[in-house]
Amino acid sequence: MLRKAIVTMFAMTVSLLAADINGNWTGKAEGPNGTLERTFTFKVDGTKLTGETNSEYTGKSQIQDGKVEGEAVSFTIKASIQGNDVTLQYAGTAAASGFKMTSKMVGVSDFPPIQWTLTKSK
């Protein structure tokens, strides 16, 4: 009985520590050809992250393999860049006020990672 209470308290504490990132966010980054903008809609259920992202450059993509563990956030998206299908991997540290993420192309070593700053949309 005591063990069950301790496990429940621990689970509640971990969920309270996680940043609330549900909702709409706007991301900006400097890419190889200038400033990039992307919108994100995040939906968190426990440690599972779902939603979508959209940019003028790659269009709309569904968030896949999304995880939220405390303040750590990670997910992938499938996108088309100049007619080539690619997988982009995102990872970063979240806070309710905003957060930083890094994206990189999976399997493409000569394309540099991109540093994103996300702010909550109003």
C-alpha positions as CSV (number, residue, x, y, z in Angstrom):
1,M,0.0,0.0,0.0
2,L,2.8,2.4,0.9
3,R,4.7,1.4,-2.2
4,K,1.7,2.2,-4.4
5,A,1.3,5.6,-2.8
6,I,5.0,6.4,-3.3
7,V,4.8,5.4,-7.0
8,T,1.7,7.5,-7.5
9,M,3.3,10.5,-5.9
10,F,6.4,10.1,-8.0
11,A,4.4,9.9,-11.2
12,M,2.4,13.0,-10.2
13,T,5.7,14.9,-9.5
14,V,7.2,14.0,-12.9
15,S,4.1,15.2,-14.7
16,L,4.2,18.5,-12.8
17,L,7.8,19.0,-13.8
18,A,7.0,18.7,-17.5
19,A,6.6,22.0,-19.3
20,D,3.1,22.6,-20.7
21,I,3.7,22.9,-24.4
22,N,0.1,22.2,-25.6
23,G,-1.1,24.6,-28.2
24,N,0.3,26.7,-31.1
25,W,3.9,27.8,-31.3
26,T,5.9,29.8,-33.9
27,G,9.5,28.8,-34.6
28,K,12.3,30.9,-36.2
29,A,15.7,29.8,-37.3
30,E,18.6,30.9,-39.6
31,G,19.0,28.4,-42.4
32,P,21.6,28.2,-45.1
33,N,19.5,30.5,-47.3
34,G,18.2,33.0,-44.7
35,T,15.5,33.1,-42.0
36,L,13.1,30.2,-41.7
37,E,9.7,30.2,-40.1
38,R,7.6,27.2,-39.0
39,T,4.4,26.9,-37.0
40,F,3.9,24.0,-34.6
41,T,0.7,22.6,-33.0
42,F,1.6,20.4,-30.0
43,K,-0.7,18.0,-28.2
44,V,0.7,16.3,-25.1
45,D,-0.8,13.2,-23.5
46,G,1.4,12.0,-20.7
47,T,4.8,11.5,-22.4
48,K,3.3,11.2,-25.9
49,L,3.6,14.2,-28.3
50,T,1.4,14.5,-31.4
51,G,0.4,17.4,-33.6
52,E,1.5,19.0,-36.8
53,T,3.9,21.6,-38.2
54,N,3.7,23.8,-41.2
55,S,6.1,26.0,-43.2
56,E,6.1,27.7,-46.5
57,Y,9.3,25.8,-47.5
58,T,8.1,22.2,-46.7
59,G,4.4,22.5,-46.2
60,K,2.3,20.7,-43.5
61,S,3.7,17.6,-41.7
62,Q,2.3,15.4,-39.0
63,I,4.5,15.0,-35.8
64,Q,5.7,11.4,-35.5
65,D,7.5,9.5,-32.7
66,G,6.9,12.5,-30.4
67,K,8.0,12.3,-26.8
68,V,8.0,14.7,-23.8
69,E,10.2,13.6,-20.9
70,G,10.3,16.3,-18.3
71,E,11.5,19.3,-20.3
72,A,13.1,17.2,-23.1
73,V,11.0,17.2,-26.3
74,S,11.7,15.1,-29.4
75,F,9.9,14.2,-32.6
76,T,10.3,13.6,-36.3
77,I,8.4,14.8,-39.4
78,K,8.3,13.7,-43.0
79,A,8.8,16.5,-45.5
80,S,9.5,17.2,-49.1
81,I,12.5,19.5,-49.8
82,Q,13.0,20.4,-53.5
83,G,11.1,17.3,-54.5
84,N,13.1,15.0,-52.2
85,D,11.3,13.1,-49.4
86,V,13.2,13.6,-46.1
87,T,12.8,12.9,-42.4
88,L,13.6,15.8,-40.1
89,Q,14.4,15.0,-36.5
90,Y,13.7,17.7,-33.8
91,A,15.0,17.7,-30.2
92,G,15.2,20.3,-27.6
93,T,14.4,21.6,-24.1
94,A,11.0,23.1,-23.4
95,A,9.6,25.7,-21.1
96,A,6.1,27.2,-20.9
97,S,7.5,30.6,-22.1
98,G,9.4,29.3,-25.0
99,F,12.1,26.8,-26.0
100,K,15.0,25.9,-28.2
101,M,15.1,23.0,-30.6
102,T,17.6,21.6,-33.1
103,S,16.5,20.0,-36.3
104,K,18.6,17.8,-38.6
105,M,18.0,15.6,-41.7
106,V,18.1,12.0,-40.9
107,G,20.7,10.2,-43.0
108,V,22.2,13.4,-44.5
109,S,25.5,14.2,-42.8
110,D,26.5,17.2,-45.0
111,F,23.4,19.3,-44.1
112,P,24.1,21.3,-41.0
113,P,21.7,21.2,-38.0
114,I,19.3,24.1,-37.7
115,Q,18.8,25.9,-34.3
116,W,15.1,26.9,-33.7
117,T,13.7,29.3,-31.2
118,L,10.0,28.7,-30.4
119,T,7.6,31.1,-28.8
120,K,4.0,30.5,-27.8
121,S,1.5,31.9,-30.3
122,K,-1.0,34.4,-29.0
